[in-house]
Amino acid sequence: MDSRRLRVRVCLLRDPSVCLWCWELVDPQGAAVESSWDHAWTAYSSREQAQEAGLRRLPEVSCVAPRG
């Protein structure tokens, strides 16, 4: 997977009882490839914190993703 083609999308968690944010790495078609919530149950108290964490994760994805 080419991380240069991925982008970070920040989302509010769907639970109405909390106001927490997560990041998703999405491909050019808009499909989520990885999510801080789905993969690691990690959420952030602000949109900015989630964005920064997603941007830090982005270059790591190419290191762990299989080439094909």
BAKOLVO-543429 format. One line per field, with one value per residue: residue number from 1; residue in three letters; y, z, x of N, C-alpha, C in turn. Coordinates in nm, 2 decimals. Each point is the difference from the previous one (the first is absolute). Last residue first. Layout:
N
k <- NUM | ...
r <- ALA | ...
nv <- Y | ...
nw <- Z | ...
nu <- X | ...
cav <- Y | ...
caw <- Z | ...
cau <- X | ...
cv <- Y | ...
cw <- Z | ...
cu <- X | ...
***
This chain:
68
k <- 68 | 67 | 66 | 65 | 64 | 63 | 62 | 61 | 60 | 59 | 58 | 57 | 56 | 55 | 54 | 53 | 52 | 51 | 50 | 49 | 48 | 47 | 46 | 45 | 44 | 43 | 42 | 41 | 40 | 39 | 38 | 37 | 36 | 35 | 34 | 33 | 32 | 31 | 30 | 29 | 28 | 27 | 26 | 25 | 24 | 23 | 22 | 21 | 20 | 19 | 18 | 17 | 16 | 15 | 14 | 13 | 12 | 11 | 10 | 9 | 8 | 7 | 6 | 5 | 4 | 3 | 2 | 1
r <- GLY | ARG | PRO | ALA | VAL | CYS | SER | VAL | GLU | PRO | LEU | ARG | ARG | LEU | GLY | ALA | GLU | GLN | ALA | GLN | GLU | ARG | SER | SER | TYR | ALA | THR | TRP | ALA | HIS | ASP | TRP | SER | SER | GLU | VAL | ALA | ALA | GLY | GLN | PRO | ASP | VAL | LEU | GLU | TRP | CYS | TRP | LEU | CYS | VAL | SER | PRO | ASP | ARG | LEU | LEU | CYS | VAL | ARG | VAL | ARG | LEU | ARG | ARG | SER | ASP | MET
nv <- -0.53 | 0.04 | 0.09 | 0.27 | 0.26 | 0.42 | 0.37 | 0.25 | 0.38 | 0.48 | 0.22 | 0.13 | 0.44 | 0.27 | -0.06 | 0.21 | 0.45 | 0.10 | -0.04 | 0.35 | 0.37 | -0.01 | -0.12 | -0.29 | -0.53 | -0.58 | -0.57 | -0.51 | -0.27 | -0.10 | 0.26 | 0.47 | 0.27 | -0.13 | -0.15 | -0.05 | 0.25 | 0.27 | 0.31 | 0.03 | 0.01 | -0.19 | 0.04 | -0.01 | 0.22 | 0.16 | 0.23 | 0.23 | 0.16 | 0.10 | -0.30 | -0.23 | -0.16 | -0.32 | -0.09 | 0.27 | 0.34 | 0.11 | 0.11 | -0.14 | -0.03 | -0.26 | -0.28 | -0.14 | -0.06 | -0.42 | -0.49 | -0.57
nw <- -0.29 | 0.56 | 0.54 | 0.47 | 0.35 | -0.08 | -0.16 | 0.31 | 0.27 | -0.08 | 0.18 | 0.47 | 0.19 | -0.09 | 0.26 | 0.42 | 0.01 | -0.02 | 0.39 | 0.31 | -0.10 | 0.11 | 0.50 | 0.38 | -0.13 | -0.06 | -0.11 | -0.07 | -0.37 | -0.46 | -0.12 | 0.08 | -0.26 | -0.53 | -0.57 | -0.45 | -0.26 | -0.43 | -0.39 | -0.43 | -0.01 | 0.46 | 0.55 | 0.58 | 0.49 | 0.56 | 0.45 | 0.48 | 0.39 | 0.38 | 0.21 | 0.05 | -0.43 | -0.37 | -0.40 | -0.10 | -0.30 | -0.35 | -0.42 | -0.38 | -0.36 | -0.42 | -0.43 | -0.34 | 0.10 | 0.20 | -0.22 | 0.00
nu <- 0.23 | 0.21 | -0.12 | 0.01 | 0.20 | 0.24 | -0.27 | -0.26 | 0.16 | -0.06 | -0.40 | -0.10 | 0.01 | -0.37 | -0.38 | -0.02 | -0.13 | -0.46 | -0.26 | 0.01 | -0.28 | -0.46 | -0.11 | 0.03 | 0.12 | 0.08 | 0.08 | 0.00 | 0.18 | -0.15 | -0.40 | 0.03 | 0.29 | 0.03 | 0.07 | -0.11 | -0.45 | -0.22 | -0.04 | 0.25 | 0.48 | 0.16 | 0.06 | 0.04 | -0.16 | -0.10 | -0.28 | -0.27 | -0.41 | -0.37 | -0.45 | -0.41 | -0.19 | 0.26 | 0.27 | 0.48 | 0.28 | 0.41 | 0.40 | 0.40 | 0.46 | 0.27 | 0.29 | 0.31 | 0.46 | 0.15 | -0.02 | 0.01
cav <- -0.10 | 0.06 | -0.09 | -0.05 | -0.13 | -0.09 | -0.06 | -0.10 | -0.14 | -0.06 | -0.02 | -0.14 | -0.08 | 0.04 | -0.06 | -0.14 | -0.01 | 0.03 | -0.11 | -0.11 | 0.03 | -0.02 | 0.11 | 0.10 | 0.13 | 0.12 | 0.12 | 0.06 | 0.01 | -0.08 | -0.14 | -0.06 | 0.00 | 0.10 | -0.01 | -0.11 | 0.00 | -0.12 | 0.04 | -0.02 | 0.10 | -0.01 | -0.04 | 0.01 | -0.11 | 0.02 | -0.10 | -0.01 | -0.05 | 0.09 | 0.06 | 0.03 | 0.13 | -0.01 | -0.01 | -0.14 | 0.00 | -0.03 | 0.00 | 0.05 | -0.01 | 0.13 | 0.00 | 0.01 | 0.13 | 0.09 | 0.12 | 0.12
caw <- -0.09 | -0.14 | -0.10 | -0.09 | 0.05 | 0.06 | -0.11 | -0.07 | 0.05 | -0.06 | -0.15 | -0.04 | 0.05 | -0.08 | -0.13 | 0.01 | 0.02 | -0.13 | -0.08 | 0.05 | -0.03 | -0.15 | -0.09 | 0.05 | 0.04 | -0.04 | 0.04 | 0.10 | 0.13 | 0.01 | -0.03 | 0.09 | 0.13 | 0.09 | 0.14 | 0.00 | 0.12 | 0.09 | 0.12 | -0.02 | -0.09 | -0.13 | -0.10 | -0.12 | -0.09 | -0.14 | -0.05 | -0.14 | -0.03 | -0.11 | 0.01 | 0.14 | 0.04 | 0.13 | -0.02 | 0.03 | 0.13 | 0.02 | 0.15 | 0.02 | 0.13 | 0.07 | 0.11 | -0.05 | -0.06 | 0.09 | -0.02 | 0.00
cau <- -0.07 | 0.01 | 0.06 | -0.09 | -0.05 | 0.10 | 0.08 | -0.08 | 0.03 | 0.13 | 0.00 | -0.02 | 0.11 | 0.11 | -0.02 | 0.03 | 0.15 | 0.06 | -0.02 | 0.08 | 0.14 | 0.02 | -0.02 | -0.10 | 0.06 | -0.08 | 0.05 | -0.09 | 0.07 | 0.12 | -0.03 | -0.10 | 0.05 | -0.06 | 0.03 | 0.10 | 0.09 | -0.02 | -0.07 | -0.14 | -0.05 | 0.06 | -0.09 | 0.08 | 0.00 | 0.05 | 0.10 | 0.04 | 0.14 | 0.04 | 0.13 | 0.02 | -0.05 | -0.06 | -0.15 | -0.05 | -0.06 | -0.14 | -0.03 | -0.14 | -0.06 | -0.02 | -0.09 | -0.14 | -0.01 | -0.06 | 0.08 | -0.08
cv <- 0.05 | -0.10 | 0.07 | -0.09 | -0.06 | -0.14 | -0.10 | -0.07 | -0.11 | -0.14 | -0.05 | -0.02 | -0.14 | -0.07 | 0.03 | -0.07 | -0.15 | -0.02 | 0.02 | -0.12 | -0.11 | 0.01 | -0.05 | 0.11 | 0.10 | 0.12 | 0.12 | 0.12 | 0.06 | 0.00 | -0.09 | -0.15 | -0.07 | -0.01 | 0.11 | -0.04 | -0.13 | 0.00 | -0.12 | 0.04 | -0.01 | 0.10 | 0.00 | -0.05 | 0.03 | -0.12 | 0.04 | -0.11 | -0.01 | -0.03 | 0.09 | 0.06 | 0.04 | 0.13 | -0.01 | 0.00 | -0.14 | 0.01 | -0.01 | -0.01 | 0.07 | -0.02 | 0.15 | 0.00 | 0.03 | 0.14 | 0.11 | 0.12
cw <- -0.14 | -0.09 | -0.14 | -0.10 | -0.10 | 0.04 | 0.05 | -0.11 | -0.08 | 0.05 | -0.05 | -0.15 | -0.05 | 0.04 | -0.09 | -0.13 | 0.01 | 0.01 | -0.14 | -0.09 | 0.05 | -0.03 | -0.14 | -0.10 | 0.04 | 0.07 | -0.05 | 0.06 | 0.11 | 0.14 | 0.02 | -0.03 | 0.10 | 0.14 | 0.08 | 0.14 | -0.01 | 0.11 | 0.10 | 0.12 | -0.02 | -0.09 | -0.14 | -0.12 | -0.12 | -0.08 | -0.14 | -0.03 | -0.15 | -0.02 | -0.12 | 0.02 | 0.14 | 0.05 | 0.13 | 0.00 | 0.03 | 0.14 | 0.01 | 0.15 | 0.00 | 0.13 | 0.05 | 0.10 | -0.06 | -0.06 | 0.10 | 0.00
cu <- -0.02 | -0.06 | 0.00 | 0.08 | -0.10 | -0.06 | 0.11 | 0.07 | -0.07 | 0.03 | 0.13 | 0.02 | 0.00 | 0.13 | 0.12 | -0.01 | 0.04 | 0.15 | 0.07 | -0.01 | 0.09 | 0.15 | 0.02 | -0.02 | -0.10 | 0.07 | -0.08 | 0.06 | -0.09 | 0.06 | 0.13 | -0.01 | -0.10 | 0.06 | -0.06 | 0.04 | 0.09 | 0.10 | -0.03 | -0.08 | -0.15 | -0.06 | 0.08 | -0.08 | 0.09 | -0.03 | 0.05 | 0.09 | 0.01 | 0.15 | 0.03 | 0.14 | 0.03 | -0.05 | -0.07 | -0.15 | -0.05 | -0.04 | -0.15 | -0.03 | -0.14 | -0.06 | -0.01 | -0.10 | -0.14 | -0.01 | -0.06 | 0.09
***
